[in-house]
Amino acid sequence: MEVISVAAVTAGGKTTVVNELKKKLRNSQSLHFDNYTFEGEVDNYFQWVLDGANYHVWDLTPLEDDILKIKAEGTCDYLILDYPFAYCHNTIKPYIDKAFFIDTPLDIALARHILRDMSNASADEIRGDMEVYLKYARIAFVQMQKDILPSSDYVIDGTLSVEEIANEIAARAK
């Protein structure tokens, strides 16, 4: 079984691409980081970056347990991880065969976030969210570009269509 991780900044396309990739890679399963609650989860990403951006503060044991369970079952050819850290967390690193980073420009990720998560928000709420992004959140996205992108095996252009990104990953996964 091949374990493939797909990383990107928030709203960079991870989940959408993983779901498309599952259609292209027959006999595949996926695990999604956002479906878990982890001990040590970071609430203040701004402070986390200022403190040195230690990816190991997350206890990823629940994700590791599920990876091991799927590997033991032996029922799929590909396990696709919708997972933001590539090789930067030692708990999951040994299980990854290929790590992909979707390099989505931050302006596109921000626009997707607004469209996806703030469709019913008022203009004042959107402005407030933009202030938080500029003052506190952007630093964490830039940190991911500094750490996760270079630690990945493949970097995929995040301006491509979902289908093009999934096709590129599928071609390199085989």
C-alpha positions in Angstrom: 0.0 0.0 0.0 1.3 3.4 -1.0 0.7 6.3 1.5 0.4 9.7 -0.1 0.1 12.9 1.8 -1.4 16.1 0.4 -0.6 19.3 2.1 -1.4 23.0 1.5 -2.2 26.1 3.5 -5.7 26.4 4.9 -8.2 26.7 1.9 -5.3 25.7 -0.4 -7.3 22.8 -1.9 -6.3 19.7 0.2 -9.7 18.2 0.8 -11.1 19.0 -2.6 -8.0 17.5 -4.3 -8.0 14.4 -2.1 -11.6 13.7 -2.9 -10.9 14.1 -6.6 -7.7 11.9 -6.3 -9.8 9.1 -4.7 -11.7 8.9 -8.0 -8.5 8.6 -10.0 -6.6 6.1 -7.8 -8.6 3.0 -7.7 -8.9 1.1 -4.5 -8.0 4.1 -2.3 -9.0 5.4 1.1 -8.4 8.7 2.7 -7.9 10.1 6.2 -8.6 13.8 6.8 -6.6 15.7 9.4 -9.6 18.0 10.1 -11.7 15.1 11.2 -9.6 14.5 14.3 -9.1 16.2 17.6 -5.5 16.0 18.8 -4.0 16.6 22.2 -1.8 19.7 22.0 -3.8 21.3 19.2 -2.7 24.9 18.6 -5.2 27.6 19.2 -3.0 30.6 18.7 -1.0 30.1 15.5 0.6 33.5 15.7 2.2 32.7 19.1 3.0 29.1 17.8 5.1 30.6 15.0 6.8 33.1 17.4 7.6 30.2 19.7 9.4 28.3 16.9 6.6 26.6 15.0 7.0 23.2 16.7 4.9 20.7 14.7 5.4 18.1 17.4 3.1 19.8 19.8 0.2 17.9 18.1 -0.1 14.4 19.5 -1.0 12.6 16.2 -1.5 9.2 17.8 -5.2 9.0 16.7 -4.2 9.5 13.1 -1.3 7.1 13.4 -3.6 4.5 14.9 -5.9 4.8 11.9 -3.0 4.6 9.4 -1.8 1.4 11.1 -5.4 -0.1 11.1 -5.8 0.5 7.4 -2.3 -0.9 6.7 -3.1 -4.0 8.7 -6.4 -4.5 6.9 -4.6 -4.5 3.6 -7.7 -3.7 1.7 -6.5 -0.7 -0.4 -3.7 0.1 -2.7 -3.5 3.8 -1.8 -4.0 5.6 1.5 -4.3 9.4 0.8 -3.7 11.7 3.8 -5.4 15.1 3.7 -2.6 16.2 6.1 -0.9 19.6 6.5 2.6 18.6 7.7 4.2 16.4 5.0 7.4 15.1 6.7 7.5 17.7 9.4 6.0 15.6 12.2 8.0 12.5 13.3 4.9 10.4 14.2 3.5 10.3 10.7 6.7 10.8 8.7 7.7 7.1 8.6 4.4 6.1 7.0 4.5 8.5 4.1 5.7 7.2 0.8 5.2 10.4 -1.2 4.4 13.9 0.1 2.8 16.5 -2.2 2.4 20.2 -1.4 -0.2 22.2 -3.3 1.5 25.6 -3.6 -1.6 27.8 -3.6 -0.9 31.5 -3.6 -2.1 33.1 -0.3 -4.5 35.5 -2.1 -6.3 32.6 -3.7 -6.4 30.6 -0.4 -7.8 33.7 1.3 -10.4 34.2 -1.4 -11.5 30.6 -1.1 -11.7 30.9 2.7 -14.0 33.9 2.4 -16.2 32.2 -0.2 -16.3 28.9 1.6 -16.5 29.9 5.2 -18.0 33.4 5.2 -20.8 33.1 2.6 -23.4 34.4 5.2 -21.1 36.8 7.0 -21.7 40.5 7.1 -19.2 43.0 5.6 -18.1 43.9 9.1 -17.5 40.3 9.9 -15.4 39.8 6.7 -13.4 43.0 7.5 -12.8 41.7 11.0 -11.6 38.4 9.7 -9.3 40.2 7.2 -7.8 42.1 10.1 -7.2 38.9 12.1 -5.6 37.3 8.9 -3.2 40.2 8.4 -2.3 40.6 12.1 -2.2 37.0 13.2 -3.0 34.2 10.7 -0.9 35.0 7.7 2.3 34.4 9.6 1.3 30.7 10.0 0.6 30.3 6.3 4.0 31.8 5.4 5.6 29.4 8.0 4.0 26.4 6.2 5.5 27.7 2.9 8.9 27.8 4.6 8.7 24.4 6.3 6.2 22.1 4.6 6.8 23.0 0.9 10.5 22.2 0.9 10.0 19.1 3.0 7.6 17.7 0.3 8.7 15.3 -2.5 6.6 17.2 -5.1 5.3 20.7 -5.3 2.2 21.2 -7.4 1.0 24.5 -8.8 -2.1 25.5 -6.7 -3.4 27.7 -9.5 -4.2 24.7 -11.7 -7.7 23.2 -11.7 -8.6 20.5 -9.2 -8.6 17.9 -12.0 -5.2 19.0 -13.2 -3.7 18.9 -9.7 -5.3 15.4 -9.0 -4.1 14.2 -12.4 -0.5 15.3 -11.7 -0.5 13.7 -8.2 -2.1 10.5 -9.6 0.6 10.3 -12.3 3.4 10.6 -9.8 1.8 8.3 -7.2 1.9 5.3 -9.5 
